[in-house]
Amino acid sequence: MRFLLVALLFAMPLPAAAFERVTSRDAFLSVVEGKRLIGARGVVLAVGRNGTIAGRGFGLRVRGGWRWADGFFCRTLDTALRDFPEDCQLVQVQGDVVRFTAQRGRGDVADLRIE
């Protein structure tokens, strides 16, 4: 029984409270501007102050645009295979990790390392 409890504790993700919400465009830019965001499967993105997103993901060139609206990062993305419509995402940061949660914080989570 003790082993099961220890295993469950170590299997749990970090509590959401460990991440701090980014609430403004300026705060967001202070985290990402001039840096690369690195994710799984070869994702490398740069977010520009001028509302651009550029990089690579899943072996494809990625381009897009973004704006800050009502406390959320709203982005579009285009690749050779698929265009992604605008999605406004909750942004949180913890150390060198920025977390994007789709659908205003109710959807999928993507953690990217800030480099």
Secondary structure, 3 states (H helix, E strand, C coil): CHHHHHHHHHHCCCCHHHCEECCCHHHHHHHHCCCCEECCCCCEEEECCCCEEEEEECCEEEEEEEEEECCEEEEEEECCCCEEEEEEEEEEEECCEEEEEHHHHCCCEEEEEEC
